[in-house]
Amino acid sequence: MQSRTGSLSIESENMFPIIKKWLYSDHDIFLRELVSNGCDAITKLKKLEIMGEYDMPEDYKAQIQVVVDPDAKTISLTDTGLGMTADEVDEYINQVAFSGATDFLEKYKDKTNEEQIIGHFGLGFYSAFMVSDKVTIDTLSWQKDATPVRWESEGGINFEMSDGTKDTVGTTITLYLSEDSLEFANEYRVREILDKYCSFMPVEIFLSKANAEQEYETIDAADVREDDVVVETIVEEAKTEERENENGEKEMVEVSPRKEKAKINKRPVSISDTNPLWMKHPNECTDDEYKDFYRKVFNDYKEPLFWIHLNMDYPFNLKGILYFPKVNTEYDNLEGVIKLYNNQVFIADNIKEVIPEFLMLLKGVIDCPDLPLNVSRSALQNDGFVKKISDYITKKVADKLSGMFKVDRENYEKYWDDISPFIKFGCIKDEKFCERMMEYVLFKDLDGKYTTMNEYLEAENPTDGDADKVEEKTEEKTEEKADGEEKEALKTTIYYVTDEIQQSQYINMFREQKMNAVILKDNIDNPFISHLEAKNEKVKFQRIDADLTEDFKEDGTDLKEMTEELTATFKKALNNEQLDVKVEKLKNESISSMMTLSEESRRMQDMMKMYGMDANMFGGANASVVVLTVVICVLSSVLTLFLQNSTVAALMSPIVISMALTMGISPVPWCVVLAIGTNLAIATPIGTAVNMQILPAGYTWKDFGLIGGPLFLITVVLVSILACEVYF
């Protein structure tokens, strides 16, 4: 067979149904696309005027009129843009995916600013056929002596072109709605869509209903504009009242002057705010404007705590406003909204590629004309550029927070209880954000005072002043090695409270001993303190009811007889002869007894509860080492579904090691199992690069149930048993 070359042939009968059905995720998006095309047409005409190629009429108004007609089952859009000639209609409409914007920019590339053109792909117009059986175009070009053109197509495949009747420059597109899309002939439904996608487009947009009754409004006669239609002039005569003057005499006094008013046809109100707040320079915006914008966009009656105005021109164009909202709910119930725009055109809410995950808890708007959008403008292309945008947003948030701490610490402390979940979550999820913010994370102590960790540690470990106090603190933080080697510094323990009411007795004991603790009662605090311990090896967090320090115990008391009696009692009651009982006397005689749970055991239980596992399923302190090994393996692999492998290892390793040491066994097997568990990709019920190596292509939930799930369980059990056999 001879080699040959050629061009691919595309049949419109086969391709067009795909474009109609699959190009856009939501059918209502057609309105955004058609309005955007109208905005581009107006932008182009303005550029032609600036370049001296077109003389704009004195009464010209840059606007888009959207008219719904429920009776005729149509919706029409009319723009006052540059219009099209017959040749342009043939080039931009009859050739699918040929962009008029792209052609315009290429023709005037030395005279135009590309960023101001919205559309680039040339497919937006065809979204009209998602909701229409028939579409018509009536257009008149700006070019001298141009002939109006009418274009008509049913189904989007075959078309008919002829001379039109339009007598003003611009374009009118009329959609004859299909039976399953008649909702778009409803004025309120269309207003909802325009509010969603077009609230901030750079051109005024007006919505009206065909054949609707004329509405009127009354204004002062002095406020009548040239374009107002005055229906009636109303004169309100002056009003007088009889009143007593300073001399006690009665006289007629004018209380309301004569007024002239005009009854006019109700002025249309634009749906679009053409100059939104984020497009202004921060120095031009007042606090009231920021608050009004917040209420308008997010319908939140509560005022935001504060906000960050993003304004960047290099190396990419990005503007926006991020608000820190006032919250009264728990961390896990928080949900923010960050709206993403492209050239003032709404794209979507909470796009994860642009917005760092921890900032999804905020509210705000971000407008970036440089975003690498896909053809439908509904999502982003996978581009390294997007990561740079995300990193910039993270940096700006960190700079704002750190700057507030340095310049206005009083307000920073006032906001801390509300913003701490954002910051702590960000420190866990984003390493760079963590590096920037660690010095500005606050802890509230028992006295309600806010301190950083460094400030707290300095207060607990004095370096000057009373020499005896320094020596005492030093002795508490060091231990003598048996072989006489140099003293080795111990970890500094930071005690914390999770419930001030339930732990009130322990708090009182701490106050009596002039000891301090920090309050950590948010759901995010448990993983956060584990994250801090992994970052700082010299710090250890311990809940105040986890154990008793020597400060609360009384020395020099013989408790041998009491220990024997209590040991016998507890062994008999629990039917456990292997039970080890230790008895110690408290300094505070008002406390009869106390129950504690080790920090390591409690954290493991909390972690298990978080992921729906029963903390008592292993029989408490008497759980078998094998079963605990299985738990560690399962838990670590499950956590990797939500966190990075390294993060899981960093969070769990201190807990696992402490548990092993507490139980008097080697931590090595559990560390080995932990390392294996964090890398068990087959635990993931979706296909990944790793599990694709051992599992069939197109791996799904069903495959996980049939193959991956059983394989995962078998692997976990075998790994756990082998680890115990080898090391124990």
Secondary structure, DSSP 8 states (H G I E B T S, - for coil): -----------HHHHHHHHHHHS-S-TTHHHHHHHHHHHHHHHHHHHHHHTTS----TT---EEEEEEETTTTEEEEEE-S----HHHHHHHTSSTT--HHHHHHHHTTTTS-GGG----SS-GGGGGGGTEEEEEEEEE-SSTT---EEEEEETTTEEEEEE----SSEEEEEEEE-GGGGGGGSHHHHHHHHHHHSTT-SSEEEEEETT----EEEEEGGG--TT--EEEEEEE--EEEEEE-TTS-EEEEEEE--EEEEEEE-----S--SS-GGGS-GGG--HHHHHHHHHHHH---S--SEEEEEEE-SSS-EEEEEEE----S-GGG---EEEEEETTEEEEE--TTTS-GGGGGSEEEEE-TT--B-TTSSSB---HHHHHHHHHHHHHHHHHHHHHHHH-HHHHHHHHHHHHHHHHHHHHH-HHHHHHHGGG-EEEETTS-EEEHHHHHHHHS--SS-HHHHHHHHHHTEE--TT----EE--EEEEEES-TTTTHHHHHHHHHTT---EE--STTHHHHHHHHHHH-TTEEEEETTS---GGGB--S---HHHHHHHHHHHHHHHT-TT-------BS-TT--------HHHHHHHHHHHHTT--TTTT-GGG--HHHHHHHHHHHHHHHTTTS-HHHHHHHHHHHHHHHHHHHTS-SHHHHHHHHHHTT-GGG-SS--TTGGGTS-SS--HHHIIIIIHHHHHHHHHHHHHHHHHHH-
